[in-house]
Structures are given as C-alpha cells and as structure tokens.
Amino acid sequence: MLDLVKSALDASKELEAHPSGPTEPALQALEALQARRVTAAQLASSQAGKLLRPLLKHASPAVSQAAASVIAAWKECVRREAEEGRATGCGGGSMATPAPVPSTGDKVRDLCRTTFAAALCLAVEELRAAPSPDEEACATPGALAVAMEEELRRQHGGVTEGYKAKFRSLSFNLKDRKNPDLRRKVLTGRIAPDLLVTLAPEALASDAQREENARIREKKLFDSAPSAAKQPTTDQFQCGKCRQRKTTYYQMQTRSADEPMTTFVTCLNCNNRWKFC
C-alpha cells in the first residue's frame, strides 16, 4: 500500500511542478488506493491517511477530489470493520468503554493492549468534547492499541524488563488526566506507534508534570548546598523579591567541565532563592 501512496505523492508533486502535465499518473494511483480494502491496523501502522492528507489541498481539483475519495473510502472500511467485529475499539455502543482487544495469550501483552485501548477511548471522549476541524481519529482505539503493543514488543525484542518498564511509563502518561495532548496526538496519528515507544519520559510528560519535574530538580540542587555555616555571605546580589542585599551563595558545576559554574543564591531576609551561570 505504501508503494501506491508514494506513487500518488510523487506524481502529484510532479504535477505541481508542471501544472500543464498529465494528471493520469496521480489519478490512477489514487484510484487504486480507493479500490483497496484496508484495515484499521494497517492505517494506524502505515500512517497512510496522514501522508495523503496534504493532497486534499492540491492545486489540481481532480487530484484533491480523488484524495478526498480515497480517505472517505478508507473511513468506510474502518467503520464496516468495526461493525463486523473484526476490529475492536470501544464497545457497548460508546467510545468511552473499551471492548476486549484481540488476545495474544500472554497476560502481560494483553494487559498492555487493554490499558492502551482504555486510554485512547478517553482521547475519543476528549476529541468529541472539544472537536477540531483539522483533527480526527486515524484508527479505532483498539487497532491503535494493538499497533502500539506490537511496536513496543518489536523494539524490545519480546516481553523483557525493558518492555515492562516502557509499558509502565507509557501507561502512566497516557492515563494522566492532565495530559490530554499526548492522547490526542496518538489518536490522531501525529505521534505514530513506532515513535511513541521511543519517546523519553520527559517527552511523554504533560506540561504540568515537566514543570513539576523541573521544580523538583532545582529544589534538589539547592538542598545539596553546603551547610549554611560554611556558605559565604555577600551584598553583591540583590533579591528580586524583597530588594534586600543580605544573601548567601555557593557555586556548583552542574554542566560540562568547559561551562561556567552555576551560582546558587539565597536571600537571608525572605528566603527567596535563585541561580545563574
């Protein structure tokens, strides 16, 4: 399928460079894609819909209309697949309640899949509550959950300790009610499964969690200061809070050796603390 997608994109790009050229190569590739029956899992793993979406704004009306027809046909495939029970998303007639995803026979893998599906069902709720014209689900939560788990197992060579550790990290961040952006990006295909399972914990965290982590790191740096009795006092620093100059300070190498030391300052009047390099 990706070969046809590449052919359609290449032909469309060529047509943009030479508007008077033939439209047949692009249209033929798009017609072949429209006729192809696809599954939700294929769309989630290949990101084909995301790749074709720019063609909706192609300068050629024939190409843009053909691209719209392809995407509409694929959506219909996913809808029928869900109705027929070949793929599961959220069951019980509500996208808020996850239905069982295909079992692997392994308890850990099955737990991983159902956890991911439940988190993505929450994303569906959030997308419905605050819809965006430029965003829509790229596949059902169940299909995405399967693709995510399979990519996680592939990256770690099986259900290893690394697999379990990454699952715990992904689960924590995907289920975090304060982290809707991550769920939304996964559901809409802006973060593909193969990229998601490689992201560092800091990249997965919500903005609020990143700020809290930064606050904790800074507090640890200040708490690691020498005892107050040994810290020199000075009036060369002015507190930005109370405007007094009664301060203590110490220096620590927090970056590479060729970088300047970081100076940590504490106001003796109001206990305000700051740092600079």
N, C-alpha and C positions, 0 to 999 in steps of 0.2 A: 504493500500500500504506500509506503513512504517513497518508493521509486516513482509512482504516479504523482504523488504530491510534489516531488522535486521537479518532475517534468512540467507540471502545471505552473509552478512558480518560475521556472527558468523561461518557459515560453511567454508567460505574462510579463516578465521583466524585459525580455527581448521586444515585446510589443510596445512597451512603454518607451523604450529607446528608439523604436522605429514605428511610430503610430500608423503609418501607411502600410505596414507589413500585414501578412495574413493572420487572421485570428484562429484559423483552424487548429493549429497545434495545441494552443491553450485550451480551446473549447473541447477538443477530443479528449484530452487528459482529464478535464473536469467532468465530462460526461461519463467517462469510465469510472471515476471515483463515485459519482452519483449512483451508478448502477451497482456498485459493490456493496454487499451487505457487511456491516461491521458490528462489532460488539462493543459494549461499554468499556470492557477491559482493554481492548485494542486502542480505543480512542484515548483512554487515560494514560497508557504506557507510551504511545507514539506521539501524543500531543498534536495529531494531525489537524484537528479543528482549529487549534491556536495558530498553526502555521498557515492555514488557508484564510484566516480571518482578515488579514490585510487586503486580500483580493476583493473584499466587499466594497472597497473604495477605489478600485481600479478605474483608470480613465476611460477604458472601454466599457460601455454599458452592457455589451454582450458577455464580457468576462465577469463583471461584477454580479450580473444576474445569474450566471452559471455557478459562480461560487456560492451565492446565496442558496441556490437549489441543492447543491451538494450538502451544505450544512443542515438544511431543513430535512433532507433525506436521512442523514445520519442521526438527527434527533429522533426521527420517526423510528429508526432501527432500535435505538436505545429504549424508547417508550414501549415498543412491542416486546422487546426482550424482557423488560421488567414485568409486563403484563403476563407473559407466558411463563414466568418463573425461572428463566434461565439465568437471570442475574438478580441479586437482591440488593435493595438499597435500604429503605426504611419501611417497615411493614405496618400492617394494621390500618392501611389507608392514610397513614400520617407519616410525614417525613421526619417526625420528631422521635419515633420509636424504632430503633434498629431491628430489622429482621435478621435471622441467623445467616451468616455468610458461609460460603462453601467450606466444609471441614477438610482439614489436611490429615486428620488422625493423630496430630501432635497437639497436646494440651497447651503448650506454650505458644505455638504458632496460632492456634485457634483463638486464644485469649488476645493475642496481638491484633488479629483481624477484627474481632468484635469490638475491641477498645477503639481502634481507629474508626470503624464504622459509626460508633456511637458519637464520637467527637465530630465527625463530618456531618452527621444528622443535625447536630447543634448548629453547624455552619449553615445548613439549609434553612433552618428556622431564622437565623440572623439575616440571611440574604433575603428571605421573604419579608421580614420586618422592615428592612431598610434596602429595598431594591435599587440597583444601579443599571442604567441602560447599557453600560459597557461591560457588565459582568453577568455571567450566568454559569451554572454548574457545567463542567466539562464532561462529567460522567456521574453515575449514581454513587452514593457514598459506599455501598457495598463493593462495587467494582474498583473504586479508588483504594479502598482498604486492602483488597486483595493485591493490587498492584504495588502498594506501599510495602506490605509484608514480604512479598516475593523479592522486591528490590533490596529490602533490609537483609533477608537471608542470603541473597546473592553477594552483597557487599561484604558480609562477614563469614561466608563460606559455611553456612549452616546455623543451627541454633547454639551458638557459642556464648561465652560470657560477654563478649563484645556485643553480640546481638541483643542479649538481655539488657545490658546497660543502656544501649541506644534506645531500645524499646521503652524503658522507664523514662528516659529523657523526653522522647517524643510524646509519650502518653501524658506526662506532667504538663507539657507546654500546650498540647492540642486541647486538653480538657480545661485549661485555665480560663475561667470566665472573663478574666481581664485581658485575654489575648485573642480577640476575635479576628484581628488582621491575619494572623498565621493560618487559622482555619479557613478563612475566606480565600486566601491566596492558594491554598492547596486545593480547595473545592473548585475554584475557577480555572485552575491549570497554570496560574502564574508561578507556582512552585511545583515542578514535576516531581514524581516519586523518587527518581534517581538523584535529584538534587536535594530533596528533603532529608534523605537518610544520611547525607554527608555534612549537613549543617552543624556547626558547633553550637553548644548550649547557649552561648551568648547571642548568636544569631536567631535562635528559636524563641528566645525570651520576649515577653511583651516590653513595651517602652517603660512601663511602671516597674517591672522586675529589673530591667537593666539599670534604671536609676537607683533602685534599692541596692543592687549589687555594687554599684559604684560607691554609694554611701558607705556600705559595709567595708569595702576595700580601703576607703580613705580613713575610716574610723580605726581600722586595724593598724594603719600606718602611724596615726597619732598615738594609739595605745602602745606602740612599740618604742615610744620615745624613752630616752634615759630618765632616771628619776628626777623629779623636779629640783632636788637639791643640787644636782650636778649641771642643770641647764643654766647657761648664762643669761642674764637679764640685760636688756638694752632699751634705749629710747629711740633707736633709729627706725623702728617700724611703727606706723600709726594704724590703729584699729579702725577698720571701716565702719564698725557698728557704733562704738561709743566715742570715737575720735581721740582716745587716750593713747599715750605712748609707753605705758608700762607693760612690757612684754618679755616673754622668754622665747628662746628659739633653739632649734638643733637642726643639723643637716644630715641627710642620708642619701646614699647612692641608690636611687630607685630605677634608674635606666641603665643603659650600657655604659661601660667604663669611660668611653670617649665623650659622654654627655655630661653637662654640668650637674652638680649635686642639687637635690631638692631641699629647700629650706622650709621647715615647719615652724609656724609662729603661733603662740598662744597669748591672748590678752589677759593680763593679771587682774584687770578691772571687771570685765564682763564675761570672761572665759570664752570669748569668740576665738575660733581657730581658723587659720588659712595657710596656704602653702604657695610657693612659687619656685621657679627654676632660675 
